Amino acid sequence: MKQVRITGVGSYLPERIVTNDELSRTLDTSDEWIVSHTGISTRHLAAPGESTGSMAIAAAKRAMADAGVKPEDIGIVVLATSTPDHADMPATACDVQHGIGAVNAGAFDLIGACAGFVYGLEIARGLLQGDGRPALVIGSERMSGIVDWTDRNTCILFGDAAGAVVLETCDAKGHQFYGSVLHSDGGGADLLCRTGGAWRDPEGQMVRPGSVHMEGKPVFNFAVKAIPRIVTELAEKHCIALQDINHIVAHQANFRIIDAAAKRLEVPRERFYLNLQNVANTSSASIPLALDQMDEAGLLKEGDLILTVAFGAGLLSGGNLFRW
Ligand SMILES: CC(C)(COP(=O)(O)OP(=O)(O)OC[C@H]1O[C@@H](n2cnc3c(N)ncnc32)[C@H](O)[C@@H]1OP(=O)(O)O)[C@@H](O)C(=O)NCCC(=O)NCCS
């Protein structure tokens, strides 16, 4: 079987930066509370006219330029998002495919919430091994459009962004992309969800769009257990010792979640990349955005072993293990 590897990465962050102090002008909260409970100081929020699709296009163009891949060579566009630009159809991925000029590609949306990107990467890996043409995997979220800005329990946590990678086949002999683990526990679906929506429910009643609802403590407890579980499962499955993993790129939700998971795993916290202080929780964009910022900062060396791990609404969790 052909090996598969990430050959390009790109991201997009809206220009507008919103501080905790700015939020505290309209919300009963404070910089001190938000930083001490989450580690988040600022988040980027999309401007009017900036959409999940437009942010995805910007990130995808950067990832293709980084990989040196032409749009017409892309075989599939996988867009992980929980904030699509259209109600149900068409897929926002089709706007992105058109916007980047990927005229020969198929395209679809994937609703995996904060775990969407790790799901997308594994699906694209499978498609690529059959098709052979480069795949684009994008996470893009306009969370600011679906949070309730009067609910201090949730709105302080999220930001807007997009991140993208190009995945290609390669001739390397050793493993480049070891594999992934994907889990779901639908029993926890009510703990983190978007209430409502513009459709008729099974009783025929029209349901209006709602906002993000979250029960913070149980989600926190789920996340703290999910990270060590995924990391251990992936490492054991591929006979990798934890100390041989160069970077663990965890979904950026809360510093305390990552810190507690690192302690449970007995892995130095420095091995976990952190950018949530500046960008907050950007859901499916979180991991590709982190990869792009790590690459920009020169933290990623050829051959580095990288483990991604994500968790979120579903409750979904999962991770990928690959070499840079
Ligand atoms: C949301 C979260 C930060 C709350 O932290 P916590 O330590 O659990 O805080 P609690 O829910 O116990 O709330 C403590 C108090 O702070 C208050 N509070 C909540 N949000 C607040 C805010 N933004 N500012 C000030 N006070 C706030 C609560 O109302 C509560 O007040 P009370 O004691 O008078 O009722 C935390 O539960 C969390 O991170 N959960 C996981 C969230 C997550 O990552 N979701 C996405 C997963 S993909």
The ligand as a Tripos MOL2 file, in Angstrom:
@<TRIPOS>MOLECULE
LIG
   48    50     1     0     0
SMALL
NO_CHARGES

@<TRIPOS>ATOM
      1 C1        -16.7870   25.9250   31.1750 C.3       1 LIG1
      2 C2        -15.7130   25.7780   32.2270 C.3       1 LIG1
      3 C3        -14.5290   26.6730   31.8750 C.3       1 LIG1
      4 C4        -16.2890   26.2250   33.5640 C.3       1 LIG1
      5 O1        -15.3030   26.0750   34.5680 O.3       1 LIG1
      6 P1        -15.7170   25.4140   35.9670 P.3       1 LIG1
      7 O2        -14.5310   25.4210   36.8360 O.co2     1 LIG1
      8 O3        -16.3350   24.0730   35.6440 O.co2     1 LIG1
      9 O4        -16.7610   26.4480   36.4900 O.3       1 LIG1
     10 P2        -18.2120   26.1420   37.0850 P.3       1 LIG1
     11 O5        -19.1090   25.6390   36.0020 O.co2     1 LIG1
     12 O6        -18.0270   25.3210   38.3170 O.co2     1 LIG1
     13 O7        -18.6590   27.5790   37.4620 O.3       1 LIG1
     14 C5        -18.1550   28.2160   38.5960 C.3       1 LIG1
     15 C6        -18.8760   29.5270   38.7220 C.3       1 LIG1
     16 O8        -18.3670   30.4190   37.7220 O.3       1 LIG1
     17 C7        -19.4610   30.9850   37.0280 C.3       1 LIG1
     18 N1        -19.0520   31.2650   35.6570 N.ar      1 LIG1
     19 C8        -19.2160   30.4920   34.5590 C.ar      1 LIG1
     20 N2        -18.7100   31.1250   33.4830 N.ar      1 LIG1
     21 C9        -18.2240   32.2880   33.9220 C.ar      1 LIG1
     22 C10       -17.5800   33.3670   33.3030 C.ar      1 LIG1
     23 N3        -17.3170   33.3770   31.9820 N.pl3     1 LIG1
     24 N4        -17.1890   34.4000   34.0570 N.ar      1 LIG1
     25 C11       -17.4220   34.4310   35.3730 C.ar      1 LIG1
     26 N5        -18.0360   33.4380   36.0270 N.ar      1 LIG1
     27 C12       -18.4240   32.3870   35.3000 C.ar      1 LIG1
     28 C13       -20.5610   29.9750   37.1070 C.3       1 LIG1
     29 O9        -21.8110   30.5910   36.9150 O.3       1 LIG1
     30 C14       -20.3870   29.4560   38.5170 C.3       1 LIG1
     31 O10       -20.9650   30.3610   39.4000 O.3       1 LIG1
     32 P3        -21.8060   29.8450   40.6920 P.3       1 LIG1
     33 O11       -20.8220   29.0660   41.5080 O.co2     1 LIG1
     34 O12       -22.2640   31.1020   41.3140 O.co2     1 LIG1
     35 O13       -22.8890   28.9970   40.1000 O.co2     1 LIG1
     36 C15       -15.2440   24.2990   32.3370 C.3       1 LIG1
     37 O14       -16.2770   23.5130   32.9010 O.3       1 LIG1
     38 C16       -14.8320   23.7310   31.0310 C.2       1 LIG1
     39 O15       -13.8470   24.1390   30.4590 O.2       1 LIG1
     40 N6        -15.5460   22.7110   30.5470 N.am      1 LIG1
     41 C17       -15.2310   22.1020   29.2660 C.3       1 LIG1
     42 C18       -15.6510   23.0470   28.1840 C.3       1 LIG1
     43 C19       -15.1060   22.7050   26.8550 C.2       1 LIG1
     44 O16       -13.9200   22.6060   26.6790 O.2       1 LIG1
     45 N7        -15.9990   22.5560   25.8830 N.am      1 LIG1
     46 C20       -15.6690   22.3280   24.5400 C.3       1 LIG1
     47 C21       -15.2410   20.9340   24.3490 C.3       1 LIG1
     48 S1        -14.8750   20.6810   22.6780 S.3       1 LIG1
@<TRIPOS>BOND
     1     1     2 1
     2     2     3 1
     3     2     4 1
     4     2    36 1
     5     4     5 1
     6     5     6 1
     7     6     7 2
     8     6     8 1
     9     6     9 1
    10     9    10 1
    11    10    11 2
    12    10    12 1
    13    10    13 1
    14    13    14 1
    15    14    15 1
    16    15    16 1
    17    15    30 1
    18    16    17 1
    19    17    18 1
    20    17    28 1
    21    18    19 ar
    22    18    27 ar
    23    19    20 ar
    24    20    21 ar
    25    21    22 ar
    26    21    27 ar
    27    22    23 1
    28    22    24 ar
    29    24    25 ar
    30    25    26 ar
    31    26    27 ar
    32    28    29 1
    33    28    30 1
    34    30    31 1
    35    31    32 1
    36    32    33 2
    37    32    34 1
    38    32    35 1
    39    36    37 1
    40    36    38 1
    41    38    39 2
    42    38    40 1
    43    40    41 1
    44    41    42 1
    45    42    43 1
    46    43    44 2
    47    43    45 1
    48    45    46 1
    49    46    47 1
    50    47    48 1
@<TRIPOS>SUBSTRUCTURE
     1 LIG1         1 GROUP 0 **** ****
